[in-house]
């Protein structure tokens, strides 16, 4: 029902963590279900121009943020690259941290199971010492992290909890809940059962297709699975030659960058405890293409996504220590007219600076300034990853989008 939660009769805010890469009918359904659960406002943390798969986003972050507000969000917060192009744990830590600073009441996420109690207990199980030891043992054998987590939890707590972590969205949900536990907020969740296509599915379910299927279809049919008013803006971007953005457009630039960096400097960007930095360096010396480099660097210890993320971090100059903790600032990309009042309230209460224009960003200092300056360069490099090269300095000149 609509009144699932209330705080003394005041309005309620729900947070959503997403990539909207691109925004589609499944995302629209999720926002609608979140409102039905009692959310008066929906606040989204969205990956910026680079995403967790270690690739560039399908379209730039301002276009995707506009699509999110048109689809029902009230505020869209940018998740900077050190957290957006990172492991599930880092991605969740950065996103949840920003939402807690913004002051949300609940966190809503899509998942395969909407059994709230089971999800909370399964997430808690991953923090168990015996489970942690088993995860380390499994990953040392070359098992991917998500599978290692599922196996370890199943062995210690039984198949019910293990199976709850078998699906990709449930694995990410568990990471969100683990982060919420640090704030004592793990019960403040709205799990929305996924409808239609499964995560990364190559088949549609009714009018809902996975984001990966839409990306693979490109503009030859993928727009059919978006709300028409959002398909129009993505279609318009395609006509300009600005979408879909693809890393392939910058392939030689990336290979040149990797070949020009000293071997010892790779460890500034890549965690090398198991030799991954060395593997990428060696692969870069002989690879004739990015897929070739990924294949040469990959081993049983590293997923392809991990290799792509590390390659992207080297290219973008994202230092590994930047992603410790949570983002030291919060940049707002887009708001609804209704969301402006919520933004004003958040600015008063947030422990990290909230930025809506470049002049505010110029006041940042220390680590926050270092990351923001790098983000400006990252955006400039993203603008080379489309059919038509785009202008520089958009991070500094693009204004806050207000959707009326």
C-alpha positions, -999 to +999 in steps of 0.1 A: +000+000+000+010+036-003+015+042+034+042+016+041+063+041+060+058+076+073+078+097+097+055+118+119+032+127+090+060+144+070+069+136+034+092+106+027+122+103+004+134+071-012+168+066-027+176+046-058+211+036-071+213+031-108+232+034-140+203+041-163+224+029-191+201+036-208+168+044-189+141+018-200+106+006-191+120-016-163+134+015-146+101+033-151+083+004-134+108+005-105+103+042-098+065+037-100+066+008-075+088+029-052+062+057-052+034+032-046+054+020-015+051+056-001+078+077-016+068+113-021+103+121-035+127+098-054+164+106-052+187+088-076+225+083-074+235+075-110+268+064-124+285+092-144+301+088-178+318+055-169+301+024-155+307-007-135+314-029-165+346-009-171+331+008-202+318+042-211+281+049-206+257+045-236+251+083-235+264+112-214+254+116-178+233+147-184+212+131-211+207+100-188+199+123-158+173+141-178+157+108-189+156+097-152+137+129-141+113+126-171+108+090-158+099+101-123+130+109-103+131+142-084+169+145-080+198+128-098+232+128-081+264+121-101+284+091-088+321+100-096+342+076-117+363+062-088+331+047-074+311+042-106+338+023-125+346+000-095+338-033-077+302-039-064+314-031-028+330+002-038+301+011-060+276+004-031+297+022-005+299+054-026+263+054-036+248+046-002+271+072+014+259+099-009+222+090-003+227+090+035+243+124+033+214+136+012+190+125+040+168+098+024+144+077+045+145+045+025+166+027-002+147+011-030+163-014-053+153-040-079+160-076-072+149-111-079+135-116-044+114-091-025+117-111+007+130-083+029+139-104+059+157-130+037+177-103+019+188-087+052+198-120+067+217-131+036+236-098+035+245-102+072+257-137+064+284-124+040+299-105+070+304-138+090+341-146+097+339-182+085+321-170+053+348-144+047+375-171+050+357-193+026+353-165+001+390-158+002+397-195-003+373-198-033+386-166-050+422-179-046+411-210-067+400-186-095+363-186-086+346-152-094+337-131-064+299-133-067+300-171-071+325-174-042+301-154-020+271-176-029+290-208-023+305-197+011+271-185+024+254-217+013+281-238+030+278-220+064+241-209+065+224-233+040+209-232+005+181-207+013+206-179+020+230-190-007+203-191-033+192-156-023+227-144-034+228-164-067+211-137-088+232-106-099+207-081-086+204-098-052+242-098-050+242-060-055+212-057-031+233-075-004+261-050-009+237-021-005+223-036+027+258-042+041+266-005+036+232+004+052+242-017+082+271+008+089+245+035+094+221+012+114+196+015+085+195-020+070+157-023+076+150+009+057+147-008+023+121-013-004+129-044-024+111-042-058+107-076-074+122-075-110+096-079-137+102-089-174+137-095-186+164-108-162+196-090-156+218-091-188+192-112-205+192-114-243+154-119-244+127-094-236+099-100-212+069-082-226+078-045-230+108-048-207+143-056-219+175-056-200+198-026-204+225-048-219+201-061-246+191-026-255+227-015-257+234-045-280+204-037-302+216-001-304+191+022-322+178-006-344+151-016-320+163-008-285+143+023-284+111+002-284+118-008-248+120+028-235+091+052-227+084+070-260+093+105-246+127+091-235+133+072-267+128+105-285+157+122-267+180+092-271+171+091-308+179+128-311+213+122-296+219+094-321+211+117-350+238+141-338+263+113-337+267+115-299+251+081-290+257+053-286+290+061-270+315+032-273+350+026-259+359+012-293+361+048-307+390+055-283+407+021-287+440+034-301+441+063-276+437+038-247+464+014-261+487+044-266+482+055-231+488+020-216+520+017-237+534+050-226+530+045-188+560+030-169+554-004-155+560+008-119+533+035-123+506+010-131+503+002-094+491+038-088+458+028-105+456-010-101+455-031-069+484-054-076+482-078-047+478-107-071+498-094-101+470-079-122+489-046-129+518-066-143+495-087-164+478-056-179+512-040-185+525-071-203+493-075-223+495-038-234+529-044-250+516-069-276+478-064-278+466-053-312+431-043-299+413-038-266+395-072-267+429-088-273+443-069-243+415-080-221+418-116-231+456-116-225+453-099-191+423-120-179+430-151-158+409-174-136+414-149-108+399-119-126+366-114-143+365-096-176+347-067-160+375-064-134+401-062-162+381-037-181+376-015-150+414-015-142+423-007-179+398+022-178+412+034-144+447+035-159+435+054-190+415+079-170+442+083-143+419+073-115+441+066-085+432+036-065+432+054-031+406+079-043+377+054-039+384+049-002+354+060+019+326+079+002+328+107-025+340+139-008+314+160-027+280+156-043+273+170-078+236+173-088+230+167-125+192+171-127+161+179-106+124+181-111+108+214-102+094+196-071+129+184-062+143+219-058+129+223-023+144+189-013+177+199-027+176+231-007+170+211+025+198+186+017+223+215+011+217+226+047+223+191+062+249+173+041+283+167+056+298+168+021+295+199-001+266+197-026+275+212-060+251+225-086+275+247-106+312+249-114+318+280-093+309+260-063+333+232-074+361+257-076+359+261-038+367+224-032+400+216-016+423+185-010+410+151-022+377+166-033+394+190-056+417+163-069+388+140-078+367+168-093+396+180-115+401+144-127+364+142-134+366+172-157+393+154-177+373+121-177+343+139-192+365+154-219+378+119-227+342+106-228+334+132-254+358+114-278+340+080-274+311+087-298+309+087-336+312+125-336+338+142-315+322+166-289+334+198-273+356+200-242+349+214-208+313+202-204+319+194-168+326+230-161+300+246-185+269+223-184+243+238-161+220+219-137+191+205-156+157+215-142+128+196-157+095+214-154 
